[in-house]
Structure formats: C-alpha cells, structure tokens
Amino acid sequence: MMFGWTATSFAYYGLVQLVAELHIAAAGGAAAAEGPQCVDGMLQVPNEDYLSVLITSAAEVPAVAWAAISANWLGKRAAVCTSLLLTAACLLPVIGTTYWGYDGAGCGVTDAGMFGARLFVMSAFTLMWVYTPELFPTHVRALALGVNNAAARIGGLLSPFAAVSLVSAGAPAAAEGVFVAVLVAACGAVFLVPGRHGAVGDDELEEDAD
C-alpha cells in the first residue's frame, strides 16, 4: 500500500507541475522562433496559457464527485484502480500531441487530456485516504495512515525530476510516459493489497462494519 501512496502522490503532484511546464516549454519554443523570449529575466507566457492552466486545474472540483460516485458504484478498491488507469489513459493522447507539437488542435487535445488526468488522479488520491484506514485494525489505523501519508510525501518530492527536469531537457513525452508507467504500477499495487483478513475485495470489510 505504501508503494500505491508513493506512486499516486508522485503522479498527482507531478501532473500539477507538468501542466505549467508544458505551456512554459511551448511558450519558450515559440519565443525562440520569433525573437526574444524574456523581459526583465522573466519568460513571457501568453494569456491563453494561463486560461488553459486554470481550466485544467478546475478539474479537481468534479474529481470529488467522481470519487464519491465511483466508490459507491464500484467499491473503494476498484474505484482507486479505475481512477489510476483512467489517469494513464488520459495521458496517452497528451504524449502524442507533445511529441508532434502543441499548435492547433494538438493544444486542445493536450488541455483535454490534462483535464481528465488531473480529475482522475485527484479522485484516486482522495479515495486512498478513505480506503486505507479500512485495511487496518482500529488500534493501528492512525499509525498506518500516517506511515502511508509519509510515503506519499516521498512521491511528491520525487515528482519534479520527471515533471520539470525531463521537460526542461526537451523530453516532455518521456515525462508523460514515466507518469503512465507509474500509474499502471500503482494500480497493480493497490489491486494486489490484501484486505484486512486476506481478502482481495471490499465485501469482507463491509461485513465487518455491519
């Protein structure tokens, strides 16, 4: 479960940074082609890019609703795994558009993909907080949640090495590929975590609560 927390946190904070980094990279490339790209030592980013970042960040609002609906519909474990896989799926078209360029329709595809990715990864992270305590007995529940939360901070610390460093090195598609791989691995880790009594599903936990 600790790996699931670390990987989910890595993806969540990484995607938050990646949205801005992709637009900065695009603005930097356009500026380099047209002329000076800095004013008083600051990179100039078009107003449309600020709007794009705002829209993709707004995805975290419906993410809470999706977390609640999917948990009730699928069960918490399946909801976490589904959200992680949907995050990875949303990033696949983004990899293509960042590899081939940001102009025209590609920019819209990138924004739509990042909106979906931010929505589902936020949902997965939220559900981890709800699902994890149910896996442990009451007397160690707080400790277990704290340890997993600490593991998540490690993921957050590592995320800039993919979201910032790889994009700055001119490999944004590689950064997105890293997040896809980590998300799939996180899904597998959460799926394989045994329930409190060694069960794979949520039904036994619900029976205990009854």
C-alpha positions in Angstrom: 0.0 0.0 0.0 2.9 2.3 0.7 4.0 2.0 -2.9 0.5 2.9 -4.1 0.6 6.0 -2.0 4.0 7.0 -3.2 3.2 6.4 -6.8 -0.2 8.2 -6.6 1.4 11.2 -4.9 4.2 11.2 -7.5 1.6 11.3 -10.3 -0.7 13.9 -8.6 2.0 16.5 -7.8 3.9 15.7 -11.0 0.8 16.4 -13.1 0.2 19.6 -11.3 3.7 20.8 -12.2 3.5 19.2 -15.7 0.6 21.4 -16.8 2.6 24.6 -16.3 5.8 23.1 -17.6 4.2 22.1 -20.9 2.9 25.6 -21.5 6.3 27.2 -20.5 8.1 24.8 -22.9 5.6 25.7 -25.7 6.0 29.5 -25.0 9.7 29.2 -24.9 9.8 27.4 -28.2 7.6 29.9 -29.9 9.5 32.8 -28.5 12.8 31.3 -29.6 11.4 31.1 -33.2 10.0 34.7 -33.1 12.6 36.6 -31.2 13.5 37.5 -27.6 11.6 35.3 -25.0 12.4 37.1 -21.8 11.6 40.5 -20.4 13.5 41.6 -17.3 14.7 38.0 -16.9 11.2 36.5 -17.0 9.7 34.2 -19.6 6.6 35.7 -21.2 3.7 33.2 -21.3 0.6 34.1 -23.5 -2.7 34.8 -21.6 -4.3 31.8 -23.3 -1.9 29.6 -21.5 -2.9 31.0 -18.1 -6.5 30.3 -19.0 -5.6 26.8 -20.1 -3.8 26.1 -16.7 -6.9 27.5 -14.9 -9.2 25.2 -16.8 -7.1 22.0 -16.2 -6.8 22.9 -12.5 -10.5 23.2 -12.2 -10.7 19.5 -12.9 -10.2 18.9 -9.2 -13.7 20.2 -8.4 -15.6 17.4 -10.2 -12.9 15.0 -9.1 -14.5 14.8 -5.6 -17.9 14.0 -7.1 -16.3 11.2 -9.3 -14.6 9.8 -6.2 -17.9 9.6 -4.3 -19.9 8.1 -7.2 -17.2 5.6 -8.2 -16.7 4.4 -4.6 -20.4 3.7 -4.2 -20.7 2.2 -7.6 -17.6 0.1 -7.9 -16.3 -0.3 -4.3 -13.3 1.6 -3.0 -10.5 -0.7 -4.2 -12.0 -0.9 -7.7 -12.6 2.9 -7.7 -9.0 3.6 -6.9 -7.7 1.3 -9.6 -10.1 2.6 -12.2 -9.2 6.2 -11.4 -5.5 5.4 -11.8 -6.0 3.6 -15.1 -8.2 6.4 -16.4 -5.5 8.9 -15.5 -3.0 6.9 -17.5 -5.4 6.7 -20.4 -5.9 10.4 -20.5 -2.2 10.9 -20.7 -1.8 8.7 -23.8 -3.1 11.3 -26.3 -1.1 14.0 -24.5 2.0 12.1 -25.2 1.2 12.1 -28.9 0.4 15.9 -29.0 3.5 16.9 -27.1 5.7 14.7 -29.3 4.3 16.1 -32.5 3.8 19.7 -31.4 1.5 22.0 -29.5 -0.1 24.0 -32.3 -3.7 23.9 -33.5 -5.9 21.0 -32.5 -3.0 19.4 -30.6 -3.1 22.1 -28.0 -6.8 21.4 -27.4 -6.1 17.7 -27.1 -3.4 18.3 -24.6 -5.7 20.5 -22.5 -8.5 18.0 -22.6 -6.1 15.1 -21.7 -4.6 17.0 -18.8 -8.1 18.0 -17.6 -9.1 14.3 -17.4 -5.8 13.3 -15.9 -6.0 15.9 -13.2 -9.6 14.9 -12.5 -8.9 11.2 -12.1 -5.6 11.4 -10.3 -7.2 13.7 -7.7 -10.0 11.2 -7.3 -7.6 8.4 -6.8 -5.6 10.3 -4.2 -8.8 11.3 -2.4 -10.0 7.6 -2.3 -6.7 6.5 -0.9 -7.4 8.5 2.2 -10.8 6.8 2.6 -9.8 3.2 1.6 -6.5 2.8 3.5 -7.9 3.1 7.1 -10.3 0.3 6.4 -7.5 -2.2 5.7 -6.1 -2.0 9.3 -7.4 -2.8 12.8 -8.6 0.2 14.8 -5.7 0.3 17.2 -3.1 0.8 14.4 -5.3 2.6 11.9 -4.0 6.1 12.6 -0.4 4.9 12.6 -0.9 3.0 9.3 -2.4 6.1 7.7 0.4 8.3 8.9 3.1 5.9 7.6 1.4 5.8 4.2 1.0 9.5 4.1 4.7 9.9 4.9 5.4 7.6 1.9 3.3 9.8 -0.2 5.5 12.8 0.6 8.4 11.0 -0.8 6.5 10.6 -4.1 5.8 14.4 -4.1 9.5 15.1 -3.5 10.5 12.9 -6.5 7.9 14.3 -8.9 9.8 17.4 -10.1 12.5 15.1 -11.5 10.0 13.9 -14.1 7.7 16.8 -14.5 10.3 19.6 -14.5 13.7 18.1 -15.3 12.6 15.9 -18.3 10.5 18.7 -19.8 13.4 21.2 -19.4 15.7 18.7 -21.1 13.4 18.7 -24.1 11.6 15.4 -23.5 8.1 16.1 -22.3 6.7 13.0 -23.9 9.2 11.0 -21.8 7.9 12.7 -18.7 4.4 11.8 -19.5 5.4 8.2 -20.3 7.0 8.0 -16.8 3.7 9.0 -15.2 1.8 6.5 -17.3 4.1 3.7 -16.2 4.0 4.8 -12.5 0.2 5.0 -12.6 -0.2 1.5 -14.1 2.2 0.2 -11.4 0.3 1.9 -8.7 -3.0 0.4 -10.0 -1.4 -3.1 -9.8 0.0 -2.5 -6.3 -3.4 -1.3 -4.9 -5.2 -4.2 -6.6 -2.9 -6.8 -5.0 -3.1 -5.4 -1.5 -5.0 -8.0 0.7 -8.0 -6.9 2.7 -7.9 -6.9 6.5 -8.4 -10.7 6.6 -6.5 -11.5 3.4 -9.5 -10.8 1.1 -9.0 -9.2 -2.2 -12.3 -7.3 -2.3 -14.3 -4.8 -0.2 -17.2 -7.1 0.7 -15.5 -8.6 3.8 -14.7 -5.1 5.1 -18.4 -4.1 4.7 -19.5 -7.2 6.5 -17.2 -6.4 9.4 -18.7 -3.0 9.7 -22.2 -4.5 9.9 
